[in-house]
Amino acid sequence: MLMKKFFTLCCGLFAALAIQAQNDFPLQFADKNGNVITDGTTLNITEAEDDGFGEILMPSGLYVKNTSNEEVQCAGSFEIKLMSNGAFQSCFPSNCMQASNVGSYTTQNGAIGAGDLKTMQTEWLPTAEGTCTVTYQLLTYKKNVITQKWNIDQYGPTVTLNFAYSTSGINAVKTNRPVTYYDLQGRRVVRPTKGLYIVNGKKFMIK
């Protein structure tokens, strides 16, 4: 009986520590108004947009809020669990990454200022009707004083994005999106393949 109580007490303590660690994490998913999105939330996204250049995109509408009073070095880790077609793109925290296959990916780390609310520019780019499911997690980084390299420090909240695209759901609002690719030598690339490019002054990786 005593052992059972001890086990119950330990489980409760570990759960409390886990909640406290989550509360101490400096970054949170949020909407455009800064309202925090609860850890573990699933978002169902059905609205599509015409980017004005004949391509379709489905924005997640996600932002990231730095709730601390210090600059935070961070990145995003996402797992594409299902994707009927097209590519998933994330421009968080700075450079863009695009992936067209199921698998796990991590964006390049960058900084978010104290108290900042930053758009993630994270979206599915479908080429036909279908679905896409992605789980996204926030990460923080800390620099190793010896190697001077950035290493993952903490794993933060997650959200699951369920995209569903049908031609009847297209929203014809035109938006300004990256459409012109340049290689690292500044030459325009008409049909980019896998590799690193410059789009709107940012490094953009296609995997």
N, C-alpha and C positions, 0 to 999 in steps of 0.2 A: 504493500500500500504506500509506504514511504517512497519507494523507488518510482512508483507511478506519479506521485505528486511532484517529485523532483524532475521527472521527464516533462511533465506538463508545464512546470515553471520554466524550464530551459527553452521549450518550444515558444512560450509566450515572450521570453526575453529576446530570442533570435528574431521573432516577428517584429517586435518593437524596434530593435536595432535596424532592421531592414527598412522599416517605415521612416525612421529618423534619417537614415542615409539618403533615402529618396528625397525627403524634405530639404536636406542640406545641399542637394545637387543644384548648381547655380542656374541651369538652363531649363526652360519649360517650353513645350509646344504651345502655341497660342493662335488665335485668329487675328484678323487685321486690326481689330480694336484692342488687342492686348489681353483678351480674356483667355485664361489658361485652359488648355485641353487636358483632361485627366489622363494620367499614365494608363496605357492599355486600351485606350479608346479605339474603336473601329469606325472609320469614316467611309460612307458610301457616296461615291462621286459619279454623277450621271450627266452633268452639264459639260458640253464640249464647245469649243470656240474655233472659228475660222481665223487663222493668224493674219489674214489679208494677203497671203501669198500662195493660197491654194492648199495649205497644209492644215491639219487638224491637231489641236492640243486639248488636253483635259487637265487644267490646273488643280492642284490639291488644295490651294488656299491656305497652306500652312505657313506660319511664321514661327520664329524662335525668340523667346524673351529672356534676356539676361536679368535675373532677379537679384543679382549681387551688386555690390558697389565697387567691383573690380573688373578689369578687362579679362575675358576668358578665352583661352585657346581651345578650339573645339573642332569637331568634324561630324559627319553623319555616316552611319553604317546602315545599309539597307539590303534586304534580301528579297529578290524577285522570286516569288513562289509560283506564279502563274502569269503568262503573258501570251495572248493569242497572236499578236503581231506587233509591229512597230518597235518602239524603244521607250525606256523610262529615263528621265533626265532629272538631275538635281544640281542646282547651282549654289550649293551651300557648303561652307560659309562664304566662299568667294568664287573660285574657279568651277566651271561646269563639268559634269561627268555624265556621259550617256551610255547606257547599256542596253543591248538588244537580246540578251539571253538570260534564262533563268539562272540564278546564282547569287552569291554574296559579294558586296562591293563596299568600299570605304572611300569617301571623298577626301580630297586634300585638306589638311587642317588649316585653320585661319583664326582670326581674332574677332570677337564681338565685344564692343565697348560696354562699360558699366551701364546698366539700365536700358540698353538698346532693345528695340523691337525690330527684328530683321526678317524680311521676306525670304523664304527658302527657294523660291522659283523652282519648285519641284512639281513635275507633271508627267503624265503619260502621253506619248505621241503616237496614237493609233494610225494605222494605214488602212484598216478595214474594221467592220463591226467585230466586237469581241469583248474580252474582259482582261483585267490585269490586277493582280494582288501583290502588294508590296508591304513588308514590315520594315519600319524605319526606326532607328534608335539614335539618340544623341550621345556623343562621347566628348569628354574633356581630355586635354593633353597637358603634360608637364615636361619641361626640358630637363634632360639629364645633364648635371653640372660637369660631368667628366667628358662625355661624348658630344655634348651640345646638340643632341638629337631630341626631337619631340617624341615622347612615348605616351600611349594611352594611360590616363590616370584613373578615370571613373567612367562607368557605364550608366547612362541616365534613362529617362523615360522612353517609352515606345508608343508608336501608333501604327495601326494597320490601315492601309489604303486599299479600298475595293473600287476599282474603276469598271464601269460598264458603258460601252459605247454602242450607240445605234444611230443610223442616219437620221432618224426622226427626232433625235435629241440635240441636234447641232444648234448652237447659238451663233448667229452670223455676225456677232460683234467683232470688229477687226481690232487686233492688238499689235503692238510693236514687239516683235520677237527676233532673236538672232537668226539671220538667214544667210549672211555672207561669211564664208570661211576663208581664212588665210593660213598659209603654212608659217613656220617659224622664221622664214626668210622674208615674209611680207607679201608673198605671191598669192593671188586669189585662187581658191580651189573650188571648181564647179561641182564636182561629185566627190565629196570627202569619203574616205574609207576609214578603217581603224587607224588611230594615231592621235597626235596632239596638234591642235589648231589654235588660232587666235580668233575669237568672236567678240565683237564690240569691246575690244581692248582687254579681254580676259582669256586666259588659257582654257581650252575646251577639249576634253578627252573623249574620244569615241572608242568604246571597247567592243 
